[in-house]
Amino acid sequence: MKTIGITGGVGAGKSTVLAYLEKKYNAFVIQADEVGHIVMAPGQECYQPVIDLFGKDVIKNDKTIDRKRVSDVVFEQPDFLSRLNGIIHPAVKRYILKSLEEQKNKGRKLCIVEAALFLEEHYQEFCDEVWYIHTDEEIRIQRLMKNRGYTREKSLGIIGNQASEDYFRAHTDFVVENNGNVEKTWKQIDEGVRRNETL
């Protein structure tokens, strides 16, 4: 089984790449952000630690954690972010590793792991190769404004807080350009998969 890591800045269109890999290559796709939701659900391992950190105010009527409230606190008090990450990231990693092991036992040939803080959290340690999804900054800004309703300023602020293009390129094995020419993007993905078949 091959495991490919996917990373790239916000608005790079990583979900488009993931959908293609899932459809064409029957890849098992797991996204750290989605796992983050799972491990914070009632009864899961991060539920109580997050409540202990932020207080009962973050519990909604349906007993789930109010993620918007958590993000508001984190935004105003950045020291909470590292404490939250210390709870969430190790749990997310354990969940992903367990899922990959299950897929391997089922005979799956290709698994894809996507995470926003992929390099920072060292997800590359359990991937055979890491791909960087590159998209020009202006295209990313336009996508964020259109798809998420962000202002230009907010889009630039988020992009500015992420790792630079040079950093991504220096720490990844393969680059997929995703500037809107889907045929070109698909071709590069196919090339990347072929590379892994020979690795």
C-alpha positions as CSV (number, residue, x, y, z in Angstrom):
1,M,0.0,0.0,0.0
2,K,1.2,3.5,-0.9
3,T,0.3,6.5,1.3
4,I,0.5,10.0,-0.3
5,G,0.3,13.1,1.8
6,I,-1.4,16.2,0.3
7,T,-0.7,19.7,1.5
8,G,-1.0,23.3,0.2
9,G,-2.3,26.7,1.2
10,V,-5.9,27.6,1.7
11,G,-7.8,28.0,-1.5
12,A,-5.4,25.8,-3.5
13,G,-8.2,23.4,-4.4
14,K,-7.0,20.4,-2.5
15,S,-10.5,18.9,-2.3
16,T,-10.6,18.8,-6.2
17,V,-7.4,16.7,-6.2
18,L,-8.7,14.4,-3.4
19,A,-12.0,13.8,-5.3
20,Y,-10.1,12.8,-8.5
21,L,-7.8,10.4,-6.6
22,E,-10.8,8.8,-4.9
23,K,-12.8,8.4,-8.1
24,K,-10.1,7.4,-10.6
25,Y,-7.8,5.3,-8.3
26,N,-10.2,4.1,-5.6
27,A,-8.0,5.8,-3.1
28,F,-8.9,5.9,0.6
29,V,-9.0,9.6,1.5
30,I,-8.7,10.9,5.0
31,Q,-8.6,14.6,6.0
32,A,-7.2,15.7,9.3
33,D,-9.8,18.5,9.6
34,E,-12.7,16.0,9.3
35,V,-11.0,13.7,11.9
36,G,-10.7,16.8,14.1
37,H,-14.5,17.0,14.1
38,I,-14.8,13.3,14.9
39,V,-12.4,13.3,17.9
40,M,-14.2,16.3,19.4
41,A,-17.7,14.7,19.2
42,P,-19.4,13.6,22.5
43,G,-18.0,10.4,23.8
44,Q,-14.7,10.7,21.8
45,E,-11.3,11.2,23.4
46,C,-11.0,15.0,22.9
47,Y,-14.5,16.0,24.0
48,Q,-13.9,16.3,27.7
49,P,-10.4,17.7,27.5
50,V,-11.6,20.5,25.2
51,I,-14.5,21.4,27.6
52,D,-12.0,21.3,30.5
53,L,-9.9,23.8,28.5
54,F,-12.6,26.2,27.3
55,G,-15.3,25.8,30.0
56,K,-18.9,24.7,29.7
57,D,-19.8,27.7,27.6
58,V,-18.6,25.9,24.5
59,I,-21.2,23.1,24.9
60,K,-24.2,23.5,22.6
61,N,-27.8,22.4,23.4
62,D,-27.3,19.2,21.5
63,K,-24.2,18.5,23.7
64,T,-21.7,19.0,20.8
65,I,-18.9,21.5,21.1
66,D,-19.5,24.9,19.5
67,R,-16.5,25.1,17.2
68,K,-17.2,28.7,16.3
69,R,-17.1,29.7,19.9
70,V,-13.8,27.8,20.3
71,S,-12.3,29.5,17.3
72,D,-13.4,32.9,18.6
73,V,-11.6,32.3,21.9
74,V,-8.5,31.0,20.1
75,F,-8.6,34.1,17.9
76,E,-8.7,36.5,20.8
77,Q,-6.3,34.5,23.1
78,P,-3.7,32.8,20.9
79,D,-2.1,30.9,23.9
80,F,-5.3,28.7,23.8
81,L,-4.4,27.6,20.3
82,S,-1.3,25.7,21.2
83,R,-3.1,24.1,24.1
84,L,-6.0,23.1,21.8
85,N,-3.6,21.8,19.2
86,G,-1.8,19.8,22.0
87,I,-5.2,18.0,22.6
88,I,-6.4,17.6,19.1
89,H,-3.4,16.8,16.9
90,P,-2.1,13.8,18.7
91,A,-5.6,12.3,18.8
92,V,-6.1,13.0,15.0
93,K,-2.8,11.4,14.2
94,R,-3.7,8.2,16.2
95,Y,-7.0,8.0,14.5
96,I,-5.4,8.4,11.0
97,L,-2.8,5.8,11.7
98,K,-5.4,3.3,12.9
99,S,-7.5,4.0,9.8
100,L,-4.5,3.5,7.5
101,E,-3.7,0.2,9.2
102,E,-7.4,-0.9,8.7
103,Q,-7.1,0.0,5.0
104,K,-3.9,-1.9,4.6
105,N,-5.5,-5.0,6.1
106,K,-8.3,-4.7,3.7
107,G,-5.9,-4.8,0.8
108,R,-6.2,-1.1,-0.3
109,K,-3.5,0.0,-2.7
110,L,-3.6,3.8,-2.3
111,C,-4.3,6.0,0.7
112,I,-4.3,9.8,0.7
113,V,-3.8,11.9,3.9
114,E,-4.6,15.6,3.7
115,A,-3.9,18.1,6.5
116,A,-3.7,21.9,6.7
117,L,-0.7,21.7,9.0
118,F,0.7,18.7,7.4
119,L,4.4,19.6,7.5
120,E,4.3,21.4,10.8
121,E,2.7,18.4,12.5
122,H,5.1,16.0,10.8
123,Y,2.5,13.9,9.0
124,Q,5.2,13.1,6.4
125,E,6.6,10.6,8.9
126,F,4.1,8.0,7.9
127,C,3.7,8.9,4.2
128,D,5.7,7.5,1.3
129,E,5.6,10.8,-0.5
130,V,4.2,14.3,0.0
131,W,2.5,16.4,-2.8
132,Y,2.2,20.1,-2.8
133,I,-0.9,21.5,-4.5
134,H,0.2,24.9,-5.9
135,T,-2.2,27.6,-7.0
136,D,-1.3,31.2,-7.8
137,E,-2.1,33.6,-5.0
138,E,-4.6,35.7,-6.9
139,I,-6.6,32.6,-7.9
140,R,-6.7,31.5,-4.3
141,I,-8.0,34.9,-3.2
142,Q,-10.7,34.8,-5.8
143,R,-11.7,31.2,-4.8
144,L,-11.9,32.2,-1.1
145,M,-14.0,35.3,-1.9
146,K,-16.4,33.3,-4.1
147,N,-16.6,30.0,-2.2
148,R,-16.3,31.2,1.4
149,G,-17.6,34.7,1.2
150,Y,-14.3,36.1,2.6
151,T,-13.2,39.7,1.9
152,R,-10.0,40.3,0.0
153,E,-8.4,41.5,3.3
154,K,-9.4,38.4,5.2
155,S,-8.2,36.1,2.4
156,L,-4.8,37.8,2.3
157,G,-4.6,37.6,6.1
158,I,-5.1,33.9,6.1
159,I,-2.7,33.3,3.2
160,G,-0.1,35.5,4.9
161,N,-0.3,33.3,8.1
162,Q,0.4,30.1,6.2
163,A,3.7,28.6,5.2
164,S,5.4,30.2,2.1
165,E,5.5,28.7,-1.3
166,D,9.3,28.2,-0.9
167,Y,8.7,26.3,2.3
168,F,6.2,24.0,0.7
169,R,8.4,23.3,-2.3
170,A,11.4,22.7,-0.2
171,H,9.6,20.1,2.0
172,T,7.6,18.2,-0.5
173,D,8.4,15.6,-3.2
174,F,6.0,16.5,-6.0
175,V,4.1,19.6,-7.2
176,V,0.6,19.6,-8.7
177,E,-0.3,22.9,-10.4
178,N,-4.0,23.6,-9.8
179,N,-4.6,27.0,-11.5
180,G,-7.9,26.1,-13.2
181,N,-6.7,24.0,-16.2
182,V,-8.2,20.7,-15.0
183,E,-6.8,18.7,-17.8
184,K,-3.3,19.8,-16.8
185,T,-4.0,19.1,-13.2
186,W,-5.4,15.6,-13.9
187,K,-2.3,14.8,-16.0
188,Q,0.0,15.8,-13.2
189,I,-1.9,13.7,-10.7
190,D,-1.7,10.7,-13.0
191,E,2.0,11.2,-13.3
192,G,2.3,11.4,-9.5
193,V,0.4,8.1,-9.1
194,R,2.7,6.4,-11.7
195,R,5.7,7.7,-9.8
196,N,4.5,6.0,-6.7
197,E,3.9,2.7,-8.5
198,T,7.6,2.7,-9.2
199,L,8.9,4.0,-5.9
